[in-house]
């Protein structure tokens, strides 16, 4: 999971491998808050798969690539 | 995950932030008034539950996501300290977990050019950068270090 200067740089780095998914860094910032925001809470409890999937869905990450196991 | 293991996990994370680095099993045991073998047993259960990640030998932390216990290409300055993140997502995650602004320093994996991103209120100052996730979500935990 990397940051690239642009899509052109990511494509060159892939060097023919199948691409994964790309997000703007703005969307990544939103995802980070939703995913990691409670990690240091003294009341932290484990997230269920369904809770994690809901975080992704709420940010519009709904296709097969983002389906957790 | 038992309440005891959740408590161990939360204390491990608290110590990570207090120390600015991964705590040892001995340090966590001292903080919890227990023994190092009991901490290691608990860490193994938490590793199996994906609540943290142990190094290959099982004796120390590799990740307390989003924090990395080892140096990586993602450095984050936040809350007055430098941290290592496991990946780009985790770099933003450190600011999110600490609830503070920060600066992420890394380099483009393609060209090697240094990248520096200021994060203010969880918004990056350079919207031109692109996040790429190679593996689909169902495969992330097959090899979390590679992911």
Backbone of each chain as ProteinMPNN parsed JSONL, in Angstrom:
{"seq_chain_A": "XXXXXXXXXXXXXXXXXXXXXXXXXXXXXXXXXXXXXXXXXXXXXXXXXXXXXXXXXXXXXXXXXXXXX", "coords_chain_A": {"N_chain_A": [[0.855, -1.182, 0.0], [0.999, 1.845, -1.161], [2.21, 5.251, -1.64], [2.197, 7.223, -4.545], [3.668, 9.434, -6.967], [1.954, 9.932, -9.057], [-0.651, 8.527, -11.172], [0.643, 7.63, -13.439], [3.201, 7.043, -12.51], [2.568, 4.951, -10.763], [1.62, 3.044, -12.582], [3.946, 2.526, -14.038], [5.549, 1.437, -12.064], [4.156, -0.911, -11.544], [4.768, -2.455, -13.752], [3.595, -4.208, -15.633], [2.26, -5.992, -13.983], [-0.969, -6.96, -12.671], [-3.066, -4.215, -11.95], [-3.995, -2.896, -8.705], [-6.153, -1.3, -6.552], [-6.835, 2.182, -6.685], [-6.749, 5.219, -4.825], [-7.56, 8.63, -4.167], [-5.442, 10.78, -2.222], [-6.889, 12.315, -0.518], [-9.233, 10.826, -0.112], [-8.011, 8.667, 1.082], [-7.189, 9.816, 3.486], [-9.688, 10.188, 4.704], [-10.466, 7.518, 4.935], [-8.53, 6.567, 6.675], [-9.146, 7.87, 9.072], [-11.664, 6.779, 9.644], [-11.012, 4.096, 9.877], [-8.849, 3.812, 11.651], [-9.269, 5.502, 13.771], [-10.109, 4.878, 16.405], [-8.137, 3.385, 17.614], [-6.431, 3.868, 19.749], [-8.041, 4.223, 21.839], [-8.919, 3.867, 25.263], [-11.075, 2.294, 25.665], [-11.15, 0.546, 23.57], [-12.429, -2.044, 21.548], [-12.455, -5.186, 19.765], [-12.978, -4.926, 16.222], [-15.653, -6.181, 14.3], [-15.777, -8.252, 11.33], [-17.942, -7.361, 9.842], [-18.311, -4.762, 10.785], [-15.943, -3.563, 9.885], [-16.258, -3.896, 7.135], [-18.438, -2.268, 6.742], [-17.332, 0.238, 7.206], [-15.716, 0.526, 4.943], [-17.682, 0.44, 2.947], [-19.186, 2.708, 3.54], [-17.533, 4.648, 2.638], [-17.698, 4.386, -0.005], [-16.366, 2.251, -1.067], [-17.032, -0.371, -2.491], [-16.805, -2.452, -4.311], [-15.712, -5.73, -5.536], [-13.0, -5.829, -4.962], [-12.675, -4.679, -2.483], [-13.808, -6.381, -0.686], [-13.787, -7.886, 2.352], [-12.337, -10.781, 3.993]], "CA_chain_A": [[0.0, 0.0, 0.0], [2.012, 2.882, -1.34], [1.911, 6.548, -2.233], [2.926, 7.497, -5.783], [3.55, 10.812, -7.453], [0.794, 10.021, -9.949], [-1.039, 7.252, -11.753], [1.694, 7.229, -14.388], [4.268, 6.413, -11.72], [2.068, 3.66, -10.263], [1.588, 2.116, -13.72], [5.324, 2.13, -14.377], [6.011, 0.566, -10.967], [3.501, -2.215, -11.682], [5.581, -3.173, -14.733], [2.831, -5.285, -16.257], [1.421, -6.735, -13.027], [-2.33, -6.429, -12.635], [-3.207, -3.133, -10.965], [-4.941, -3.085, -7.609], [-7.105, -0.193, -6.483], [-6.23, 3.48, -6.383], [-7.577, 6.222, -4.159], [-6.919, 9.919, -3.943], [-4.974, 10.861, -0.832], [-7.985, 12.871, 0.269], [-10.065, 9.688, 0.293], [-7.212, 7.88, 2.019], [-7.275, 10.478, 4.779], [-11.001, 9.85, 5.277], [-10.443, 6.102, 5.284], [-7.672, 6.384, 7.85], [-9.898, 8.308, 10.26], [-12.732, 5.815, 9.935], [-10.461, 2.757, 10.166], [-7.869, 3.802, 12.737], [-9.518, 6.569, 14.739], [-10.353, 4.422, 17.782], [-7.14, 2.369, 17.986], [-5.783, 4.169, 21.018], [-9.048, 4.44, 22.874], [-8.846, 2.902, 26.376], [-12.25, 1.412, 25.581], [-11.142, -0.165, 22.286], [-12.789, -3.462, 21.469], [-12.2, -5.634, 18.386], [-13.986, -4.69, 15.186], [-16.061, -7.367, 13.552], [-15.627, -8.115, 9.877], [-19.072, -6.568, 9.329], [-18.031, -3.344, 11.087], [-14.9, -3.092, 8.974], [-16.819, -3.808, 5.785], [-19.314, -1.091, 6.717], [-16.467, 1.416, 7.057], [-15.34, 0.619, 3.527], [-18.868, 0.743, 2.144], [-19.603, 4.096, 3.769], [-16.648, 5.517, 1.86], [-17.908, 4.086, -1.419], [-15.473, 1.17, -1.508], [-18.048, -1.425, -2.461], [-16.653, -3.521, -5.304], [-15.12, -6.982, -5.031], [-11.642, -5.608, -4.468], [-12.71, -4.242, -1.085], [-14.557, -7.342, 0.123], [-12.924, -8.525, 3.353], [-12.599, -12.203, 4.195]], "C_chain_A": [[0.892, 1.233, 0.0], [1.441, 4.196, -1.859], [2.792, 6.739, -3.468], [2.73, 8.956, -6.184], [2.302, 10.982, -8.307], [0.449, 8.622, -10.43], [-0.005, 6.737, -12.733], [2.833, 6.525, -13.652], [3.824, 5.05, -11.193], [2.061, 2.629, -11.389], [2.988, 1.62, -14.055], [5.874, 1.168, -13.32], [5.402, -0.829, -11.093], [4.213, -3.085, -12.723], [4.846, -4.396, -15.288], [2.011, -6.118, -15.294], [0.004, -6.162, -13.044], [-2.441, -5.318, -11.597], [-4.182, -3.521, -9.861], [-5.982, -1.995, -7.654], [-6.342, 1.088, -6.163], [-7.265, 4.381, -5.719], [-6.829, 7.543, -4.179], [-6.418, 9.95, -2.492], [-6.022, 11.509, 0.068], [-8.898, 11.76, 0.783], [-9.317, 8.818, 1.299], [-7.243, 8.493, 3.423], [-8.603, 10.178, 5.475], [-11.028, 8.406, 5.753], [-9.636, 5.867, 6.56], [-8.413, 6.78, 9.13], [-10.936, 7.266, 10.647], [-12.17, 4.48, 10.411], [-9.639, 2.749, 11.455], [-8.206, 4.726, 13.897], [-9.668, 6.114, 16.178], [-9.235, 3.548, 18.329], [-6.461, 2.626, 19.314], [-6.791, 4.463, 22.124], [-8.866, 3.419, 23.997], [-10.012, 1.912, 26.354], [-12.289, 0.611, 24.278], [-11.594, -1.609, 22.456], [-12.629, -3.89, 20.013], [-13.345, -5.28, 17.451], [-14.382, -6.031, 14.574], [-15.782, -7.148, 12.071], [-16.732, -7.213, 9.324], [-18.856, -5.082, 9.607], [-16.983, -2.784, 10.122], [-15.44, -2.937, 7.552], [-17.712, -2.57, 5.663], [-18.5, 0.189, 6.576], [-16.103, 1.607, 5.587], [-16.541, 1.042, 2.674], [-19.286, 2.199, 2.3], [-18.74, 5.084, 2.994], [-16.727, 5.209, 0.362], [-17.037, 2.971, -1.957], [-16.277, -0.127, -1.44], [-17.769, -2.575, -3.415], [-15.88, -4.697, -4.717], [-13.743, -6.778, -4.439], [-11.636, -5.34, -2.967], [-13.498, -5.185, -0.194], [-13.591, -8.075, 1.051], [-13.281, -10.005, 3.464], [-12.928, -12.44, 5.66]], "O_chain_A": [[1.46, 1.611, 1.024], [0.352, 4.247, -2.431], [3.989, 6.45, -3.436], [1.763, 9.61, -5.793], [1.666, 12.036, -8.29], [1.156, 7.657, -10.139], [0.199, 5.527, -12.843], [3.362, 5.522, -14.132], [4.61, 4.103, -11.177], [2.447, 1.478, -11.184], [3.189, 0.435, -14.322], [6.574, 0.209, -13.643], [6.061, -1.822, -10.784], [4.255, -4.308, -12.589], [5.417, -5.481, -15.393], [1.148, -6.882, -15.728], [-0.19, -4.999, -13.395], [-1.956, -5.472, -10.476], [-5.068, -4.355, -10.051], [-6.625, -1.786, -8.682], [-5.333, 1.068, -5.458], [-8.461, 4.32, -6.001], [-5.598, 7.565, -4.205], [-6.926, 9.219, -1.642], [-6.038, 11.277, 1.277], [-9.287, 11.748, 1.951], [-9.907, 8.298, 2.245], [-7.314, 7.776, 4.42], [-8.64, 9.944, 6.683], [-11.542, 8.102, 6.83], [-10.02, 5.066, 7.412], [-8.312, 6.096, 10.149], [-11.076, 6.913, 11.818], [-12.776, 3.809, 11.247], [-9.716, 1.811, 12.248], [-7.499, 4.732, 14.905], [-9.381, 6.884, 17.094], [-9.376, 3.01, 19.427], [-5.962, 1.692, 19.943], [-6.421, 4.901, 23.213], [-8.677, 2.234, 23.726], [-9.941, 0.836, 26.948], [-13.329, 0.06, 23.916], [-11.187, -2.298, 23.391], [-12.662, -3.046, 19.116], [-14.517, -5.325, 17.826], [-13.538, -6.902, 14.361], [-15.579, -6.021, 11.618], [-16.482, -6.396, 8.438], [-19.176, -4.239, 8.77], [-17.123, -1.674, 9.611], [-15.123, -1.972, 6.857], [-17.74, -1.911, 4.624], [-18.93, 1.124, 5.901], [-16.176, 2.716, 5.059], [-16.422, 1.894, 1.794], [-19.689, 2.849, 1.335], [-19.156, 6.211, 2.725], [-15.928, 5.708, -0.43], [-16.971, 2.762, -3.168], [-16.207, -0.872, -0.463], [-18.448, -3.599, -3.335], [-15.451, -4.668, -3.564], [-13.358, -7.484, -3.507], [-10.703, -5.728, -2.265], [-13.825, -4.833, 0.939], [-12.697, -8.789, 0.598], [-14.372, -10.428, 3.083], [-13.185, -13.576, 6.059]]}, "seq_chain_B": "XXXXXXXXXXXXXXXXXXXXXXXXXXXXXXXXXXXXXXXXXXXXXXXXXXXXXXXXXXXXXXXXXXXXXXXXXXXXXXXXXXXXXXXXXXXXXXXXXXXXXXXXXXXXXXXXXXXXXXXXXXXXXXXXXXXXXXXXXXXXXXXXXXX", "coords_chain_B": {"N_chain_B": [[-12.1, -12.919, 21.493], [-10.796, -12.492, 24.633], [-11.748, -10.552, 27.578], [-9.445, -10.179, 29.112], [-7.387, -10.455, 27.226], [-8.012, -8.329, 25.553], [-7.491, -6.252, 27.315], [-4.72, -6.61, 27.603], [-3.911, -6.078, 24.992], [-4.716, -3.356, 24.771], [-3.135, -2.172, 26.722], [-0.62, -2.678, 25.69], [-0.653, -1.097, 23.37], [-0.955, 1.393, 24.608], [1.471, 1.656, 25.967], [3.196, 1.618, 23.784], [2.724, 4.119, 22.632], [3.361, 5.803, 24.76], [6.102, 5.263, 25.124], [7.086, 5.768, 22.628], [7.955, 3.861, 20.932], [8.031, 0.325, 20.147], [6.986, -1.61, 22.876], [8.758, -3.984, 24.929], [8.105, -7.452, 25.714], [8.766, -7.86, 28.343], [8.595, -5.27, 29.407], [5.858, -4.776, 29.123], [4.855, -6.782, 30.738], [5.788, -5.933, 33.233], [4.319, -3.598, 33.521], [1.774, -4.617, 33.716], [1.857, -6.232, 35.88], [2.403, -8.914, 35.592], [3.794, -11.89, 34.082], [6.57, -12.282, 31.766], [6.378, -14.596, 30.032], [3.574, -14.933, 30.141], [2.661, -12.62, 28.924], [3.728, -12.999, 26.352], [2.329, -15.286, 25.562], [-0.249, -14.209, 25.476], [0.119, -12.229, 23.508], [0.552, -13.885, 21.297], [-1.973, -14.994, 20.967], [-3.381, -12.652, 20.352], [-2.082, -11.96, 18.0], [-2.949, -14.062, 16.369], [-5.561, -13.305, 16.185], [-5.398, -11.078, 14.663], [-5.012, -8.677, 15.968], [-2.666, -7.524, 16.623], [0.709, -7.722, 15.368], [3.201, -10.116, 15.428], [6.8, -10.457, 15.361], [8.706, -12.769, 13.311], [9.908, -14.655, 14.986], [8.293, -14.631, 17.149], [8.765, -13.346, 19.551], [8.73, -10.648, 19.875], [7.158, -7.473, 19.096], [6.014, -6.766, 15.787], [4.222, -5.212, 14.419], [1.969, -2.812, 15.656], [-0.62, -2.079, 14.547], [-1.741, 1.088, 13.493], [1.001, 1.47, 13.766], [4.462, 0.783, 13.186], [6.879, -1.474, 14.393], [9.388, -1.569, 13.459], [11.88, 0.073, 11.381], [10.608, 1.703, 8.459], [9.662, 2.684, 5.094], [7.899, 4.673, 5.525], [7.67, 7.402, 7.325], [6.454, 9.242, 10.038], [5.763, 12.32, 11.434], [4.336, 13.21, 14.315], [2.418, 14.412, 17.032], [4.65, 15.375, 18.347], [6.693, 13.543, 17.934], [8.69, 11.192, 16.016], [7.469, 8.529, 14.084], [7.223, 5.197, 12.792], [5.335, 3.945, 10.099], [3.392, 1.204, 8.772], [2.646, 1.26, 6.144], [1.286, 3.321, 3.468], [-1.407, 3.812, 4.055], [-1.444, 3.277, 6.791], [0.264, 5.297, 7.597], [-1.239, 7.654, 7.375], [-3.025, 6.724, 9.192], [-1.705, 6.834, 11.638], [-1.751, 9.56, 12.322], [-4.514, 9.73, 12.535], [-5.074, 7.93, 14.619], [-3.716, 9.09, 16.736], [-5.054, 11.407, 16.867], [-4.24, 13.907, 15.795], [-2.491, 16.475, 13.927], [0.01, 16.033, 11.346], [3.103, 15.08, 9.692], [3.96, 13.305, 6.858], [6.568, 11.421, 5.596], [8.013, 9.996, 2.818], [8.912, 8.054, -0.091], [8.475, 7.99, -3.633], [7.653, 4.859, -4.893], [8.224, 4.259, -7.515], [9.935, 6.252, -8.82], [11.572, 7.101, -6.829], [11.671, 9.635, -5.813], [11.585, 11.981, -3.152], [8.755, 12.29, -1.054], [6.643, 14.43, 0.686], [4.11, 14.953, 2.92], [1.887, 17.084, 4.365], [-0.445, 16.762, 6.928], [-3.409, 18.036, 7.864], [-5.988, 18.354, 10.081], [-6.671, 15.848, 9.202], [-6.586, 16.037, 6.486], [-4.738, 15.863, 3.551], [-2.087, 17.973, 2.297], [-1.265, 17.885, -0.319], [-3.006, 17.137, -2.908], [-2.464, 15.823, -5.236], [-1.13, 13.453, -5.11], [-1.165, 9.831, -5.28], [-2.772, 6.995, -3.957], [-2.046, 3.605, -3.971], [-3.244, 0.357, -3.789], [-2.184, -2.806, -3.832], [-3.052, -5.496, -3.385], [-6.156, -7.3, -3.207], [-8.728, -6.871, -0.673], [-9.449, -9.277, 0.564], [-7.126, -10.684, 0.626], [-5.352, -9.459, 2.295], [-4.471, -10.295, 4.853], [-3.138, -12.603, 4.319], [-0.421, -12.353, 4.038], [0.619, -10.133, 5.937], [2.776, -8.444, 6.278], [3.875, -8.206, 3.713], [1.632, -7.092, 2.457]], "CA_chain_B": [[-11.027, -12.26, 22.25], [-11.251, -12.364, 26.026], [-11.486, -9.235, 28.178], [-8.04, -10.131, 29.528], [-6.545, -10.204, 26.044], [-8.273, -6.949, 25.122], [-6.723, -5.408, 28.234], [-3.308, -6.723, 27.226], [-3.742, -5.333, 23.727], [-4.831, -1.919, 24.993], [-1.953, -1.725, 27.476], [0.507, -2.714, 24.75], [-0.757, 0.111, 22.55], [-0.697, 2.575, 25.448], [2.912, 1.729, 26.196], [3.834, 1.966, 22.506], [2.633, 5.572, 22.462], [4.118, 6.438, 25.85], [7.535, 5.089, 24.921], [7.484, 6.194, 21.284], [8.512, 2.677, 20.266], [7.361, -0.897, 20.584], [7.439, -2.116, 24.175], [9.136, -5.403, 24.992], [7.201, -8.262, 26.545], [9.162, -7.625, 29.734], [8.046, -3.97, 29.818], [4.407, -4.921, 29.264], [4.627, -7.617, 31.927], [5.996, -5.098, 34.421], [3.199, -2.656, 33.618], [0.542, -5.344, 34.042], [2.045, -7.045, 37.071], [2.339, -10.324, 35.215], [5.107, -12.402, 33.68], [6.881, -12.18, 30.347], [5.733, -15.689, 29.267], [2.125, -14.712, 30.018], [2.477, -11.596, 27.885], [4.005, -13.601, 25.042], [1.187, -16.148, 25.233], [-1.349, -13.329, 25.084], [0.452, -11.621, 22.207], [0.338, -14.886, 20.235], [-3.421, -15.072, 20.706], [-3.76, -11.406, 19.666], [-1.548, -12.102, 16.636], [-3.857, -14.948, 15.633], [-6.824, -12.566, 15.991], [-5.062, -9.902, 13.854], [-5.088, -7.469, 16.796], [-1.306, -7.005, 16.482], [1.505, -8.643, 14.545], [4.487, -10.449, 16.03], [7.914, -10.811, 14.489], [8.688, -14.183, 12.938], [10.305, -15.526, 16.095], [7.232, -14.601, 18.15], [9.206, -12.833, 20.847], [8.599, -9.194, 19.937], [6.162, -6.912, 18.193], [6.387, -6.306, 14.449], [3.264, -4.141, 14.136], [0.768, -2.531, 16.427], [-1.17, -1.272, 13.451], [-0.963, 1.456, 12.313], [2.419, 1.705, 14.069], [5.418, -0.276, 12.898], [7.944, -1.602, 15.394], [10.683, -1.557, 12.764], [11.943, 1.16, 10.392], [9.982, 1.484, 7.153], [9.757, 3.834, 4.187], [6.855, 5.646, 5.872], [7.951, 8.071, 8.589], [5.382, 10.188, 10.366], [6.006, 13.188, 12.581], [3.029, 13.524, 14.892], [2.399, 14.489, 18.499], [5.987, 15.693, 18.856], [7.643, 12.435, 17.787], [8.721, 10.46, 14.758], [6.971, 7.159, 14.139], [7.218, 4.456, 11.53], [4.074, 3.311, 9.722], [3.588, -0.004, 7.975], [2.314, 1.524, 4.736], [0.721, 4.66, 3.297], [-2.683, 3.879, 4.804], [-1.102, 3.371, 8.203], [0.881, 6.602, 7.866], [-2.379, 8.516, 7.694], [-3.652, 6.134, 10.376], [-1.041, 7.294, 12.862], [-2.363, 10.863, 12.65], [-5.902, 9.486, 12.943], [-5.1, 7.267, 15.928], [-3.246, 10.04, 17.745], [-5.96, 12.561, 16.786], [-3.438, 15.12, 15.672], [-1.902, 16.74, 12.617], [1.315, 15.4, 11.219], [3.799, 15.135, 8.4], [4.365, 11.987, 6.369], [7.705, 11.473, 4.674], [8.259, 8.725, 2.154], [9.414, 8.283, -1.446], [7.688, 7.321, -4.669], [8.286, 3.569, -5.179], [8.631, 4.206, -8.92], [11.069, 7.097, -9.208], [12.428, 7.336, -5.669], [11.655, 11.031, -5.377], [11.034, 12.168, -1.81], [7.405, 12.831, -0.944], [6.333, 14.912, 2.026], [2.697, 15.327, 2.964], [1.379, 17.652, 5.613], [-1.819, 16.352, 7.191], [-4.056, 18.971, 8.792], [-7.373, 17.899, 10.255], [-6.76, 14.597, 8.441], [-6.614, 16.347, 5.058], [-3.377, 16.063, 3.035], [-1.924, 19.258, 1.614], [-0.946, 17.676, -1.734], [-4.026, 16.204, -3.399], [-2.075, 15.213, -6.516], [-0.544, 12.125, -4.891], [-2.094, 8.728, -5.499], [-2.607, 5.799, -3.131], [-2.292, 2.361, -4.702], [-3.325, -0.863, -2.966], [-1.945, -3.868, -4.818], [-3.79, -6.736, -3.126], [-7.552, -7.152, -2.766], [-8.894, -6.925, 0.783], [-9.526, -10.665, 1.039], [-5.774, -11.26, 0.715], [-4.454, -8.616, 3.111], [-3.874, -10.989, 6.004], [-2.362, -13.786, 3.913], [0.954, -11.979, 4.405], [0.359, -8.729, 6.267], [3.995, -7.649, 6.096], [3.931, -7.879, 2.288], [0.519, -6.185, 2.159]], "C_chain_B": [[-11.531, -12.001, 23.676], [-11.015, -10.942, 26.537], [-10.029, -9.086, 28.628], [-7.12, -9.819, 28.352], [-6.778, -8.804, 25.483], [-7.496, -5.975, 26.016], [-5.241, -5.434, 27.917], [-3.032, -5.938, 25.945], [-3.756, -3.825, 23.982], [-3.633, -1.381, 25.786], [-0.715, -1.721, 26.579], [0.507, -1.459, 23.881], [-0.437, 1.365, 23.382], [0.79, 2.75, 25.689], [3.658, 2.121, 24.926], [3.856, 3.486, 22.347], [3.425, 6.302, 23.551], [5.618, 6.409, 25.585], [8.012, 5.652, 23.584], [8.148, 5.071, 20.51], [7.758, 1.452, 20.781], [7.875, -1.318, 21.964], [7.867, -3.581, 24.05], [8.093, -6.15, 25.827], [7.505, -8.043, 28.02], [8.564, -6.311, 30.24], [6.529, -4.059, 30.009], [4.081, -5.747, 30.505], [4.777, -6.787, 33.199], [4.823, -4.149, 34.615], [1.919, -3.347, 34.072], [0.662, -6.184, 35.308], [1.921, -8.531, 36.777], [3.723, -10.76, 34.752], [5.306, -12.264, 32.18], [6.275, -13.345, 29.55], [4.226, -15.5, 29.121], [1.829, -13.646, 28.966], [2.701, -12.211, 26.504], [2.879, -14.537, 24.61], [0.001, -15.307, 24.758], [-1.096, -12.673, 23.74], [0.225, -12.61, 21.069], [-1.148, -15.019, 19.918], [-3.892, -13.824, 19.955], [-3.25, -11.4, 18.224], [-2.505, -12.956, 15.795], [-5.19, -14.266, 15.336], [-6.623, -11.307, 15.15], [-5.2, -8.607, 14.643], [-3.726, -6.798, 16.93], [-0.528, -8.05, 15.69], [2.848, -8.855, 15.231], [5.55, -10.67, 14.962], [7.94, -12.326, 14.307], [9.045, -15.104, 14.1], [9.313, -15.49, 17.256], [7.596, -13.951, 19.472], [9.076, -11.322, 20.974], [7.58, -8.723, 18.91], [6.788, -6.567, 16.846], [5.495, -5.126, 14.047], [2.268, -4.032, 15.283], [0.022, -1.549, 15.526], [-1.979, -0.089, 13.988], [0.537, 1.657, 12.555], [3.26, 0.502, 13.645], [6.481, -0.285, 13.993], [9.322, -1.53, 14.765], [10.69, -0.412, 11.752], [11.321, 0.754, 9.051], [10.198, 2.737, 6.295], [8.682, 4.879, 4.475], [7.123, 6.19, 7.268], [6.89, 9.143, 8.8], [5.819, 11.006, 11.575], [4.648, 13.637, 13.107], [3.146, 13.501, 16.401], [3.814, 14.625, 19.063], [7.027, 14.61, 18.687], [7.642, 11.933, 16.356], [8.282, 9.021, 15.001], [7.24, 6.499, 12.789], [5.842, 3.838, 11.334], [4.356, 2.117, 8.822], [3.384, 0.22, 6.493], [1.71, 2.927, 4.675], [-0.577, 4.831, 4.093], [-2.387, 4.054, 6.289], [-0.442, 4.709, 8.547], [-0.204, 7.633, 8.187], [-3.064, 8.04, 8.981], [-3.001, 6.576, 11.672], [-1.589, 8.663, 13.277], [-3.79, 10.655, 13.16], [-5.955, 8.885, 14.345], [-4.693, 8.219, 17.047], [-4.137, 11.286, 17.81], [-5.17, 13.861, 16.734], [-3.001, 15.297, 14.215], [-0.548, 16.058, 12.539], [1.934, 15.617, 9.853], [4.291, 13.738, 8.05], [5.514, 12.179, 5.396], [7.957, 10.083, 4.126], [8.899, 9.027, 0.809], [8.56, 7.491, -2.414], [8.367, 5.988, -4.992], [8.767, 3.442, -6.619], [9.924, 4.969, -9.157], [12.002, 7.401, -8.039], [12.428, 8.758, -5.161], [10.984, 11.145, -4.005], [9.647, 12.79, -1.885], [7.183, 13.238, 0.506], [4.908, 15.442, 2.014], [2.375, 15.877, 4.339], [-0.087, 17.243, 5.759], [-2.389, 17.282, 8.257], [-5.53, 18.616, 8.874], [-7.668, 16.714, 9.34], [-6.844, 14.816, 6.932], [-5.192, 16.594, 4.577], [-3.267, 17.349, 2.23], [-1.616, 19.087, 0.123], [-1.92, 16.658, -2.319], [-3.62, 15.487, -4.683], [-1.516, 13.802, -6.339], [-1.617, 11.047, -4.991], [-1.744, 7.571, -4.569], [-2.935, 4.588, -3.984], [-2.219, 1.184, -3.744], [-3.248, -2.046, -3.917], [-2.868, -5.064, -4.628], [-5.236, -6.463, -2.75], [-7.688, -7.439, -1.272], [-8.901, -8.356, 1.315], [-8.145, -11.287, 1.225], [-4.854, -10.508, 1.679], [-3.743, -9.397, 4.198], [-3.173, -12.281, 5.621], [-0.89, -13.575, 4.255], [0.92, -10.481, 4.691], [1.611, -7.874, 6.104], [4.14, -7.269, 4.627], [2.845, -6.879, 1.925], [0.901, -4.756, 2.491]], "O_chain_B": [[-12.567, -11.367, 23.877], [-10.183, -10.214, 25.996], [-9.451, -8.002, 28.536], [-6.192, -9.02, 28.471], [-5.846, -8.165, 24.993], [-6.918, -5.0, 25.534], [-4.577, -4.399, 27.957], [-2.035, -5.224, 25.844], [-2.905, -3.1, 23.467], [-3.176, -0.264, 25.544], [0.14, -0.845, 26.705], [1.549, -0.834, 23.684], [0.257, 2.271, 22.921], [1.309, 3.864, 25.623], [4.637, 2.866, 24.98], [4.876, 4.066, 21.974], [4.081, 7.307, 23.278], [6.316, 7.401, 25.793], [9.189, 5.973, 23.42], [8.838, 5.325, 19.522], [6.963, 1.534, 21.718], [9.086, -1.371, 22.18], [7.394, -4.311, 23.179], [7.304, -5.541, 26.55], [6.597, -8.042, 28.851], [8.081, -6.244, 31.371], [5.985, -3.482, 30.951], [3.138, -5.438, 31.234], [3.985, -6.923, 34.132], [4.383, -3.921, 35.742], [1.079, -2.738, 34.733], [-0.317, -6.78, 35.758], [1.41, -9.304, 37.587], [4.712, -10.071, 35.004], [4.346, -12.144, 31.42], [5.705, -13.109, 28.485], [3.655, -15.864, 28.092], [0.862, -13.758, 28.212], [1.926, -11.954, 25.583], [2.516, -14.578, 23.434], [-0.663, -15.641, 23.778], [-2.007, -12.573, 22.918], [-0.241, -12.226, 19.996], [-1.538, -15.142, 18.757], [-4.702, -13.919, 19.033], [-3.923, -10.887, 17.33], [-2.826, -12.612, 14.658], [-5.866, -14.6, 14.363], [-7.569, -10.548, 14.942], [-5.472, -7.554, 14.065], [-3.644, -5.629, 17.309], [-1.044, -9.125, 15.382], [3.544, -7.898, 15.572], [5.249, -11.02, 13.821], [7.289, -13.067, 15.044], [8.532, -16.22, 14.184], [9.467, -16.225, 18.232], [6.813, -13.999, 20.42], [9.286, -10.77, 22.054], [7.195, -9.452, 17.997], [7.937, -6.134, 16.772], [5.952, -4.171, 13.419], [1.791, -5.038, 15.808], [0.051, -0.338, 15.742], [-2.824, -0.273, 14.863], [1.266, 1.986, 11.619], [2.82, -0.644, 13.737], [6.922, 0.767, 14.457], [10.322, -1.439, 15.477], [9.629, 0.029, 11.31], [11.485, -0.372, 8.581], [10.829, 3.704, 6.719], [8.567, 5.865, 3.747], [6.842, 5.53, 8.268], [6.489, 9.847, 7.873], [6.197, 10.454, 12.608], [3.909, 14.352, 12.43], [3.869, 12.687, 16.975], [4.135, 14.067, 20.112], [8.128, 14.721, 19.225], [6.724, 12.206, 15.583], [8.669, 8.388, 15.984], [7.454, 7.173, 11.782], [5.255, 3.282, 12.262], [5.411, 2.026, 8.195], [3.891, -0.544, 5.671], [1.629, 3.628, 5.684], [-0.804, 5.866, 4.72], [-3.007, 4.878, 6.961], [-0.578, 5.196, 9.669], [-0.091, 8.388, 9.153], [-3.605, 8.836, 9.748], [-3.672, 6.683, 12.698], [-1.858, 8.892, 14.456], [-4.222, 11.321, 14.1], [-6.784, 9.284, 15.163], [-5.236, 8.173, 18.15], [-3.986, 12.117, 18.706], [-5.397, 14.784, 17.517], [-3.127, 14.39, 13.393], [-0.027, 15.568, 13.54], [1.35, 16.258, 8.979], [4.953, 13.078, 8.851], [5.438, 13.002, 4.484], [8.096, 9.118, 4.877], [9.381, 10.138, 0.59], [7.995, 6.455, -2.064], [9.549, 5.98, -5.335], [9.624, 2.609, -6.915], [10.902, 4.399, -9.641], [13.107, 7.904, -8.243], [13.108, 9.067, -4.183], [9.968, 10.504, -3.732], [9.399, 13.699, -2.677], [7.495, 12.488, 1.431], [4.554, 16.283, 1.188], [2.572, 15.205, 5.352], [-0.87, 17.368, 4.817], [-1.919, 17.313, 9.394], [-6.231, 18.582, 7.863], [-8.758, 16.592, 8.782], [-7.14, 13.884, 6.184], [-4.498, 17.446, 5.132], [-4.217, 17.766, 1.567], [-1.7, 20.058, -0.628], [-1.685, 15.453, -2.234], [-4.359, 14.629, -5.167], [-1.435, 13.039, -7.303], [-2.806, 11.308, -4.813], [-0.577, 7.213, -4.412], [-3.974, 4.545, -4.642], [-1.258, 1.035, -2.989], [-4.155, -2.259, -4.721], [-3.408, -5.592, -5.601], [-5.517, -5.493, -2.046], [-6.876, -8.154, -0.686], [-8.403, -8.609, 2.413], [-8.009, -12.304, 1.906], [-3.697, -10.891, 1.854], [-2.554, -9.191, 4.442], [-2.666, -12.989, 6.491], [-0.203, -14.495, 4.701], [1.162, -9.664, 3.803], [1.503, -6.683, 5.815], [4.492, -6.13, 4.319], [3.091, -5.931, 1.179], [0.096, -3.843, 2.308]]}, "name": "protein", "num_of_chains": 2, "seq": "XXXXXXXXXXXXXXXXXXXXXXXXXXXXXXXXXXXXXXXXXXXXXXXXXXXXXXXXXXXXXXXXXXXXXXXXXXXXXXXXXXXXXXXXXXXXXXXXXXXXXXXXXXXXXXXXXXXXXXXXXXXXXXXXXXXXXXXXXXXXXXXXXXXXXXXXXXXXXXXXXXXXXXXXXXXXXXXXXXXXXXXXXXXXXXXXXXXXXXXXXXXXXXXXXXXXXXXX"}
